[in-house]
Amino acid sequence: MTPCRHPELVLGRARPRWRCRHCGLTITVEELGDGPCPECLAHRGEHCRDFEETGNAGGAARAYRCAACGARIDWE
C-alpha cells in the first residue's frame, strides 16, 4: 500500500458498461473482455453473448487518478 494520501484527484472518463439481456448483469467492457456473460456461465452454464450498452449515466463507474502518485481510484 502506498503512503500517498492522494491530495489531488483528477477525474477520468466514465467507463462504458454493458448489460446482459438474459440475467441483467451490468459489467464494464474491460471486465467482460471477449468472453460470455460470467453470471450466466457460472449459474446456468450458458455462454450468453447478448449485451446492450447502458451508457454512462445512472451509477456508471468513474475513474479518478491521483496526480501525486498516479494511482487509479474507481468510484461507483
C-alpha positions in Angstrom: 0.0 0.0 0.0 1.3 3.4 -0.9 1.7 6.1 1.9 0.2 8.7 -0.5 -2.9 10.4 0.8 -4.0 11.3 -2.8 -4.1 15.1 -2.3 -5.2 15.9 -5.8 -7.6 13.7 -7.7 -8.2 14.1 -11.5 -11.5 13.0 -12.9 -11.1 10.5 -15.7 -13.7 9.3 -18.2 -16.6 7.1 -17.2 -16.2 3.6 -18.5 -18.8 2.2 -20.8 -20.9 -0.6 -19.3 -22.8 -3.5 -20.9 -25.9 -5.2 -19.5 -26.7 -8.9 -20.2 -30.1 -9.3 -21.8 -30.6 -12.6 -20.1 -29.6 -12.1 -16.4 -29.3 -8.3 -16.2 -25.6 -8.3 -15.0 -24.0 -4.9 -15.7 -20.3 -5.1 -16.4 -17.5 -2.9 -17.8 -16.0 -3.7 -21.2 -12.7 -4.4 -19.5 -14.2 -6.9 -17.1 -16.1 -8.6 -19.9 -13.3 -8.9 -22.4 -14.2 -11.2 -25.4 -15.9 -13.8 -23.2 -19.5 -14.7 -22.5 -21.5 -13.3 -19.5 -19.8 -14.6 -16.4 -23.0 -14.7 -14.4 -24.9 -16.8 -17.0 -21.9 -19.1 -17.3 -21.4 -19.6 -13.6 -25.1 -20.1 -12.6 -26.7 -21.6 -15.7 -23.8 -22.9 -17.7 -24.9 -20.8 -20.7 -22.5 -18.9 -23.0 -24.7 -15.8 -23.4 -23.2 -13.0 -25.5 -26.3 -10.9 -25.9 -25.5 -7.5 -24.3 -26.8 -3.9 -24.6 -24.8 -0.8 -23.9 -26.1 1.0 -20.9 -24.2 4.2 -21.4 -22.5 6.1 -18.6 -25.5 7.6 -16.7 -27.0 6.3 -13.6 -24.3 4.7 -11.4 -21.7 4.1 -14.1 -18.2 3.9 -12.6 -16.0 6.9 -12.8 -12.3 6.7 -12.5 -10.1 9.2 -10.7 -6.3 9.4 -10.9 -4.1 10.7 -8.2 -1.9 13.5 -9.6 0.8 12.8 -7.0 1.3 9.0 -7.3 -0.7 8.0 -10.4 -3.0 5.6 -8.5 -6.3 4.8 -10.1 -9.4 5.1 -7.9 -12.8 3.8 -9.1 -16.0 5.3 -7.8 -19.4 3.8 -8.3 
